[in-house]
């Protein structure tokens, strides 16, 4: 028996080894196929009821701090990452020139008010003169009427004496006296009429002067309003030398130093406001078919990978992101290559999750929109 066995080939002594390897491979393959199929089925079912994107970031309201006037920095009251309240002083500029402008505006306003008082006094005097001249005209009218009566009587006496002198009924002296009385009455009437005309001209001149002074009152009032506006503007510019926080929030990096000259409109730093943050997810246009406002959203923030943030789909952008680019694409020129566009979608947090206050603008998030 031993000699018979020794004559057989060595590989014929182990016939079971290939069968064991083949069985283990099949089991592993079946597990992989089942696992892959299960995973694919789960992803397919999930994909029918969800839309996801990792092209999303946290957003928040950011207010730039910008000086409204030029000036040199004298004080800086904040530092990087400092929390501030609305109205807190951030930066103070040198205000000496603005204070001088305020004092000049105050002096100009005082001068304008004094000028108004002078004009009002002149107006009152002009109106008094008008009343006086009108009274003179009335007096002249009364005197003229009396002179006319005197002239009429003197004329009648003269006519009667003229007839009597012919018959020598009266003396020549009596006739001359009647003639002199008539001439005196005529001259008196003429004088009174001239006085009335002069008084009428004076009344017209006084009325013109009164109208002119009345218009000067309007001009003086307008000047006061102008000077008041200049003072208000000077006070406003003075207030601009103190730069304050626009809202409650957190200061970004402060790029301001004492002695630095700031230009009007120059960006200094930003204040990230304490308003609720939100998420902007950029979805492909092929994902938007079933997405609607108000749908539930689950957000995963990279900073807290194991935490689910509840949110809702709030609104859709009116245009794709490329339309708002500095140089939007013009597909009518050159060769056209179709690129799937992305539409920004605003997503707002819901509930009272305490971690929301720790979110910072620019953080990356994954967005999962529930389509049901």
C-alpha positions as semicolon CSV with decimal commas, in nm:
position;residue;x (nm);y (nm);z (nm)
1;X;0,000;0,000;0,000
2;X;0,275;0,243;0,085
3;X;0,452;0,178;-0,240
4;X;0,127;0,235;-0,435
5;X;0,068;0,567;-0,270
6;X;0,422;0,681;-0,326
7;X;0,374;0,634;-0,699
8;X;0,086;0,890;-0,720
9;X;0,147;1,262;-0,804
10;X;0,175;1,507;-0,514
11;X;-0,113;1,727;-0,626
12;X;-0,349;1,436;-0,628
13;X;-0,315;1,410;-0,253
14;X;-0,501;1,747;-0,184
15;X;-0,815;1,757;-0,402
16;X;-1,033;1,967;-0,160
17;X;-0,834;2,302;-0,147
18;X;-0,973;2,465;-0,470
19;X;-1,330;2,395;-0,362
20;X;-1,284;2,588;-0,032
21;X;-1,144;2,897;-0,208
22;X;-1,423;2,899;-0,462
23;X;-1,690;2,881;-0,191
24;X;-1,546;3,176;0,008
25;X;-1,523;3,391;-0,304
26;X;-1,884;3,327;-0,392
27;X;-2,001;3,418;-0,043
28;X;-1,806;3,747;-0,051
29;X;-1,941;3,825;-0,396
30;X;-2,297;3,757;-0,286
31;X;-2,253;3,981;0,020
32;X;-2,111;4,261;-0,197
33;X;-2,390;4,229;-0,450
34;X;-2,657;4,228;-0,181
35;X;-2,495;4,516;0,003
36;X;-2,451;4,718;-0,316
37;X;-2,804;4,643;-0,425
38;X;-2,942;4,740;-0,087
39;X;-2,739;5,061;-0,081
40;X;-2,843;5,143;-0,437
41;X;-3,208;5,077;-0,356
42;X;-3,190;5,295;-0,046
43;X;-3,022;5,576;-0,240
44;X;-3,274;5,545;-0,521
45;X;-3,570;5,558;-0,283
46;X;-3,409;5,846;-0,094
47;X;-3,345;6,027;-0,421
48;X;-3,712;6,004;-0,515
49;X;-3,810;6,198;-0,203
50;X;-3,507;6,424;-0,142
51;X;-3,284;6,670;-0,322
52;X;-2,938;6,730;-0,183
53;X;-2,646;6,962;-0,245
54;X;-2,318;7,036;-0,073
55;X;-2,282;7,365;-0,262
56;X;-2,430;7,568;0,024
57;X;-2,306;7,817;0,282
58;X;-2,428;8,002;0,589
59;X;-2,527;8,363;0,521
60;X;-2,602;8,657;0,753
61;X;-2,656;9,030;0,738
62;X;-2,323;9,214;0,728
63;X;-2,319;9,592;0,763
64;X;-2,008;9,779;0,644
65;X;-1,874;10,060;0,860
66;X;-1,808;10,355;0,629
67;X;-1,720;10,716;0,724
68;X;-1,951;10,982;0,580
69;X;-1,689;11,257;0,597
70;X;-1,313;11,271;0,559
71;X;-1,088;11,321;0,858
72;X;-0,804;11,198;1,075
73;X;-0,867;10,921;1,328
74;X;-0,821;11,035;1,688
75;X;-0,976;10,740;1,874
76;X;-1,048;10,372;1,803
77;X;-1,282;10,211;2,057
78;X;-1,310;9,854;1,921
79;X;-1,091;9,558;1,841
80;X;-1,120;9,241;1,635
81;X;-1,420;9,015;1,706
82;X;-1,565;9,249;1,969
83;X;-1,941;9,249;2,027
84;X;-2,111;9,587;2,009
85;X;-2,457;9,732;2,062
86;X;-2,640;9,967;1,830
87;X;-2,509;10,322;1,883
88;X;-2,180;10,220;2,046
89;X;-1,888;10,444;1,948
90;X;-1,649;10,267;1,712
91;X;-1,417;10,536;1,573
92;X;-1,379;10,910;1,645
93;X;-1,244;11,158;1,388
94;X;-1,083;11,498;1,447
95;X;-1,381;11,736;1,469
96;X;-1,218;12,080;1,505
97;X;-1,296;12,198;1,151
98;X;-1,656;12,077;1,185
99;X;-1,695;12,267;1,513
100;X;-1,574;12,585;1,343
101;X;-1,829;12,533;1,068
102;X;-2,100;12,498;1,331
103;X;-1,999;12,824;1,500
104;X;-1,994;13,003;1,164
105;X;-2,339;12,870;1,083
106;X;-2,471;12,984;1,421
107;X;-2,334;13,335;1,365
108;X;-2,485;13,351;1,017
109;X;-2,821;13,243;1,157
110;X;-2,808;13,508;1,428
111;X;-2,727;13,777;1,168
112;X;-3,017;13,661;0,953
113;X;-3,257;13,685;1,248
114;X;-3,132;14,036;1,331
115;X;-3,184;14,139;0,971
116;X;-3,541;14,014;0,993
117;X;-3,600;14,236;1,297
118;X;-3,469;14,538;1,103
119;X;-3,687;14,456;0,805
120;X;-3,993;14,417;1,029
121;X;-3,923;14,760;1,184
122;X;-3,889;14,914;0,838
123;X;-4,213;14,749;0,734
124;X;-4,396;14,893;1,034
125;X;-4,255;15,238;0,962
126;X;-4,358;15,214;0,596
127;X;-4,709;15,114;0,689
128;X;-4,728;15,408;0,936
129;X;-4,611;15,644;0,662
130;X;-4,878;15,508;0,429
131;X;-5,143;15,575;0,693
132;X;-5,010;15,928;0,749
133;X;-5,009;16,013;0,379
134;X;-5,356;15,869;0,334
135;X;-5,474;16,089;0,623
136;X;-5,311;16,388;0,453
137;X;-5,499;16,309;0,133
138;X;-5,826;16,288;0,325
139;X;-5,752;16,622;0,498
140;X;-5,669;16,780;0,164
141;X;-5,998;16,655;0,020
142;X;-6,189;16,819;0,306
143;X;-5,996;17,144;0,267
144;X;-6,057;17,142;-0,107
145;X;-6,429;17,106;-0,055
146;X;-6,424;17,401;0,188
147;X;-6,215;17,605;-0,059
148;X;-6,462;17,529;-0,336
149;X;-6,743;17,665;-0,119
150;X;-6,540;17,978;-0,044
151;X;-6,458;18,022;-0,412
152;X;-6,819;17,980;-0,514
153;X;-6,927;18,246;-0,262
154;X;-6,648;18,482;-0,367
155;X;-6,741;18,432;-0,731
156;X;-7,103;18,515;-0,661
157;X;-7,001;18,827;-0,468
158;X;-6,771;18,931;-0,749
159;X;-7,045;18,890;-1,012
160;X;-7,290;19,088;-0,805
161;X;-7,038;19,367;-0,735
162;X;-6,949;19,377;-1,104
163;X;-7,310;19,463;-1,189
164;X;-7,334;19,714;-0,909
165;X;-7,016;19,891;-1,007
166;X;-7,165;19,969;-1,344
167;X;-7,450;20,163;-1,178
168;X;-7,205;20,316;-0,934
169;X;-7,410;20,163;-0,657
170;X;-7,089;20,055;-0,480
171;X;-6,757;20,212;-0,458
172;X;-6,456;20,103;-0,658
173;X;-6,288;19,988;-0,339
174;X;-6,571;19,747;-0,258
175;X;-6,550;19,603;-0,607
176;X;-6,175;19,554;-0,581
177;X;-6,216;19,383;-0,244
178;X;-6,466;19,138;-0,399
179;X;-6,229;19,077;-0,689
180;X;-5,938;19,016;-0,452
181;X;-6,146;18,775;-0,244
182;X;-6,231;18,577;-0,557
183;X;-5,868;18,558;-0,670
184;X;-5,757;18,458;-0,320
185;X;-6,017;18,179;-0,312
186;X;-5,900;18,054;-0,654
187;X;-5,535;18,052;-0,545
188;X;-5,626;17,880;-0,219
189;X;-5,812;17,606;-0,409
190;X;-5,518;17,559;-0,643
191;X;-5,277;17,531;-0,352
192;X;-5,494;17,271;-0,182
193;X;-5,524;17,067;-0,501
194;X;-5,147;17,076;-0,543
195;X;-5,106;16,963;-0,184
196;X;-5,349;16,678;-0,245
197;X;-5,159;16,569;-0,553
198;X;-4,834;16,576;-0,358
199;X;-4,993;16,375;-0,076
200;X;-5,126;16,126;-0,331
201;X;-4,780;16,084;-0,482
202;X;-4,633;16,040;-0,135
203;X;-4,900;15,779;-0,060
204;X;-4,812;15,588;-0,378
205;X;-4,443;15,603;-0,293
206;X;-4,514;15,488;0,062
207;X;-4,724;15,199;-0,070
208;X;-4,442;15,097;-0,302
209;X;-4,195;15,115;-0,018
210;X;-4,429;14,917;0,205
211;X;-4,464;14,648;-0,063
212;X;-4,087;14,639;-0,103
213;X;-4,029;14,601;0,270
214;X;-4,297;14,332;0,283
215;X;-4,109;14,139;0,015
216;X;-3,789;14,194;0,213
217;X;-3,958;14,016;0,501
218;X;-4,008;13,712;0,279
219;X;-3,647;13,733;0,165
220;X;-3,529;13,766;0,526
221;X;-3,737;13,463;0,631
222;X;-3,596;13,262;0,340
223;X;-3,245;13,365;0,444
224;X;-3,314;13,247;0,799
225;X;-3,433;12,911;0,665
226;X;-3,120;12,884;0,453
227;X;-2,894;12,967;0,746
228;X;-3,084;12,717;0,962
229;X;-3,031;12,450;0,697
230;X;-2,660;12,535;0,689
231;X;-2,645;12,502;1,067
232;X;-2,828;12,169;1,054
233;X;-2,585;12,047;0,789
234;X;-2,287;12,161;0,996
235;X;-2,429;11,985;1,304
236;X;-2,486;11,672;1,096
237;X;-2,127;11,674;0,971
238;X;-2,010;11,723;1,329
239;X;-2,210;11,416;1,435
240;X;-2,046;11,218;1,153
241;X;-1,708;11,259;1,325
242;X;-1,826;10,995;1,572
243;X;-1,877;10,665;1,386
244;X;-2,119;10,437;1,572
245;X;-2,240;10,081;1,534
246;X;-2,542;10,058;1,300
247;X;-2,689;9,753;1,477
248;X;-2,609;9,492;1,741
249;X;-2,342;9,254;1,617
250;X;-1,979;9,144;1,613
251;X;-1,691;9,345;1,470
252;X;-1,474;9,189;1,199
253;X;-1,101;9,258;1,166
254;X;-1,038;9,627;1,246
255;X;-0,814;9,790;0,986
256;X;-0,801;10,140;1,139
257;X;-0,517;10,310;1,326
258;X;-0,500;10,639;1,520
259;X;-0,370;10,915;1,295
260;X;-0,491;10,747;0,978
261;X;-0,665;10,974;0,726
262;X;-1,002;10,838;0,616
263;X;-1,176;10,927;0,293
264;X;-1,551;10,962;0,260
265;X;-1,698;10,624;0,168
266;X;-1,382;10,430;0,256
267;X;-1,459;10,083;0,392
268;X;-1,315;10,036;0,741
269;X;-1,449;9,705;0,869
270;X;-1,777;9,517;0,899
271;X;-2,034;9,441;1,165
272;X;-2,191;9,095;1,142
273;X;-2,541;9,162;1,270
274;X;-2,711;8,953;1,536
275;X;-3,004;8,876;1,308
276;X;-3,092;8,514;1,239
277;X;-2,858;8,350;0,984
278;X;-2,985;8,158;0,686
279;X;-2,849;7,920;0,424
280;X;-2,809;7,972;0,051
281;X;-2,800;7,643;-0,136
282;X;-2,702;7,642;-0,502
283;X;-2,907;7,365;-0,663
284;X;-2,865;7,243;-1,017
285;X;-3,148;7,344;-1,246
286;X;-3,223;6,975;-1,298
287;X;-3,303;6,940;-0,926
288;X;-3,575;7,206;-0,909
289;X;-3,870;7,021;-1,063
290;X;-4,025;6,904;-0,735
291;X;-3,888;7,168;-0,501
292;X;-4,143;7,409;-0,355
293;X;-4,141;7,691;-0,099
294;X;-4,221;7,575;0,254
295;X;-4,074;7,225;0,217
296;X;-3,886;7,084;0,514
297;X;-3,505;7,093;0,496
298;X;-3,242;6,913;0,701
299;X;-2,906;7,088;0,724
300;X;-2,575;6,935;0,823
301;X;-2,300;7,183;0,909
302;X;-1,941;7,068;0,861
303;X;-1,851;7,220;1,200
304;X;-2,110;6,994;1,371
305;X;-2,120;6,685;1,149
306;X;-2,343;6,479;1,373
307;X;-2,610;6,743;1,433
308;X;-2,928;6,795;1,230
309;X;-3,055;7,151;1,189
310;X;-3,423;7,190;1,102
311;X;-3,511;7,444;0,836
312;X;-3,754;7,520;0,555
313;X;-3,719;7,625;0,194
314;X;-3,801;7,995;0,194
315;X;-3,760;8,130;-0,159
316;X;-3,593;8,091;-0,498
317;X;-3,359;8,341;-0,659
318;X;-3,508;8,526;-0,960
319;X;-3,204;8,429;-1,172
320;X;-2,917;8,184;-1,174
321;X;-2,591;8,271;-1,009
322;X;-2,414;8,330;-1,339
323;X;-2,656;8,611;-1,425
324;X;-2,530;8,810;-1,125
325;X;-2,163;8,756;-1,206
326;X;-1,941;9,054;-1,286
327;X;-1,911;8,925;-1,643
328;X;-2,224;8,721;-1,715
329;X;-2,186;8,466;-1,997
330;X;-2,314;8,558;-2,341
331;X;-2,413;8,236;-2,514
332;X;-2,483;8,419;-2,840
333;X;-2,112;8,479;-2,902
334;X;-1,845;8,222;-2,980
335;X;-1,882;7,847;-2,943
336;X;-2,163;7,738;-2,714
337;X;-2,099;7,474;-2,450
338;X;-2,403;7,384;-2,243
339;X;-2,331;7,398;-1,870
340;X;-2,581;7,301;-1,604
341;X;-2,669;7,619;-1,417
342;X;-2,723;7,652;-1,045
343;X;-3,003;7,852;-0,885
344;X;-2,952;8,003;-0,537
345;X;-3,225;7,896;-0,291
346;X;-3,281;8,066;0,043
347;X;-3,332;7,833;0,337
348;X;-3,430;7,959;0,681
349;X;-3,380;7,783;1,014
350;X;-3,685;7,680;1,214
351;X;-3,730;7,591;1,579
352;X;-3,515;7,710;1,867
353;X;-3,193;7,519;1,814
354;X;-2,932;7,683;2,047
355;X;-2,649;7,597;1,807
356;X;-2,789;7,834;1,541
357;X;-2,639;8,133;1,722
358;X;-2,294;7,973;1,682
359;X;-2,316;7,957;1,304
360;X;-2,093;8,196;1,113
361;X;-2,136;8,332;0,759
362;X;-1,939;8,136;0,505
363;X;-1,953;7,798;0,682
364;X;-2,005;7,502;0,450
365;X;-2,320;7,296;0,491
366;X;-2,500;7,004;0,326
367;X;-2,863;7,063;0,243
368;X;-3,128;6,791;0,222
369;X;-3,469;6,905;0,094
370;X;-3,765;6,678;0,174
371;X;-3,984;6,678;-0,135
372;X;-4,289;6,521;0,032
